[in-house]
Amino acid sequence: MAAEDGILWRATAAAHEEQPALSGDVEAQTVVIGGGFTGLSTAFHLAQSGHDVRLLEAQTIGYGGSGRNVGLVNAGLWTPPDGVEDTLGVIAGAKLNQILAAGPDLVFSLINKLNIECEAVRNGTLHCADSKTGLADLEERFNQQKKRGAPVELLNATLTRKRTGSRRFLAALHDRRAGTIQPLAYARGLAWAATAAGATLHEGTPVKKYRHDGTDWRIQTANGTVTAQNLVLATNAYASRRVTARRSAFTPLHYFQMSTAPLDDDLRESILPNGEGCWDTGSVMSSFRVDASGRLVLGSVGALKGFAAKTHLRWARRKLRWLYPALGNVPFSHIWHGRIAMTSDHMPKIAEIGPNGIAIFGYNGRGIAPGTVFGRAAAEWIISQDPSCLPIAPELPRKEAFTYFKRKWYEYGAAAAHYIGSRRDIG
């Protein structure tokens, strides 16, 4: 099965009402480029305020990372809160930590308010320690989160085994703020809500170029143009070479996933009975969760194409048996991969690309809640023209160094780790 054809979320999401491609020359107050969580959240919150907004998506809504990710709605970033404050400074870091800690509240409140059918389960997530080093990391993360009053709990091995159904972990950090969703269904729900509020969405409309003429933004596509006062570039890891804040502004990292068919009832009752989403502390991270139909979804770093594809597949089979021996012969029904935008300091970015124009990118694998939060903040900034509405201060676009070599380092490192793991009884 080809990775591009095997995306579980496309197979299980409700039917999507296609949006027409842009045709002709039109005007709007704001144009948004990118139909993922950030762009859709921006468009929805603008339209909800009566703002005239058009969104341009090169492919289909949720085509990129928003329709390919794990579906974990996490609080905060991958970087622990102390690290965020060390990188951004105490004041700016504390602001970002506080805003993103409430990210799941925004996501699940929108799901409830807009009646989005996306398999939402808010029973938390489990960050699982697979080594003593990993346990020490979880203890430090636990202490940092408790210092900030977060509702987290460090589970011992016995409780972790009960919650995951696996005997492979020494402990797990449970974050009750978090949860899981069907990510593409959530993106499509935001798209429906945006159009219902008055936004105009265009699929199949890749942008050829954009420029500011001294008065307005002019966005050129194959079959028309949009003239707008404001521009939000929200393509993240799927930015084309023609449409980006600056080439090599981040390092693209691939992440693959594979899902089983729905598990038998007996197996399902013993594996993640509360439906938490999980990831581990391995040097090459892996994730696992179940969907609403009882499929187990397993993922890790790498692309299911090129030299390492078979290595990743063999590793996944071994990893599944390592986690859950009873699933050793259960086949994978869907396989796919997507791209993540990694920045050198692991912080999200807002780049100033011209008058009343910003690019938002660099979620470093935490796209659902941050994308929704940053999109709402972009809408508030456009309406108020107050930069303090944004979670982080905008900065001039910067080119990151050695992104080609970093990408190769990620690819070969993941392939090497999975090659070793596929031949030994380890995770």
URKA-V992535 format. One record per helix or strand of 2 or more residues. SS is the DSSP state (H for helix, E for strand). FROM is the first residue (numbers start at 1). TO is the last residue. Records with the same first field share a line. If there is no record, write none. Layout:
# URKA-V992535
SS = FROM-TO  FROM-TO
This chain:
# URKA-V992535
H = 8-12  37-48  65-67  81-88  90-101  103-114  132-147  157-164  183-197  236-238  265-270  306-323  325-327  368-384  387-389  403-421
E = 24-33  53-56  72-73  125-129  152-155  171-175  179-180  200-202  207-212  217-221  224-233  251-260  277-280  286-290  296-301  332-342  349-354  357-361  395-396
